[in-house]
Amino acid sequence: MVGIGRRKSIGVYRARRRPDSFYAPFVFRLAGARLARGIRLFLGIILLAAIIAGVVLNTVFLVREIRRGEQHDAFINAVTHELKPHCLYPALRRDN
């Protein structure tokens, strides 16, 4: 009798089980949530890559600007060094 009662309870459970159409909206909602999560992950990776690329480009341009400034300073110092003696010689000649 225990075996028969058990079969009966399993049969009742199967009879009361909800149809698959009842779960369909939940499955679609779950699939939509997974899709949205995947899209957010993809967009986050793209945004992170854009930020990293921006930082790298900014650093490259900053280094170029620093080198350009150093070259400019070196040029001005060289020209000033070449012009100083020529400007001083007439003054020295006047003193004599």
Buried (B, 14 or more C-beta within 10 A) or exposed (E): EEEEEEEEEEEEEEEEEEEEEEEEEEEEEEEEEEEEEEEEEEEEEEEEEEEEEEEEEEEEEEEEEEEEEEEEEEEEEEEEEEEEEEEEEEEEEEEE
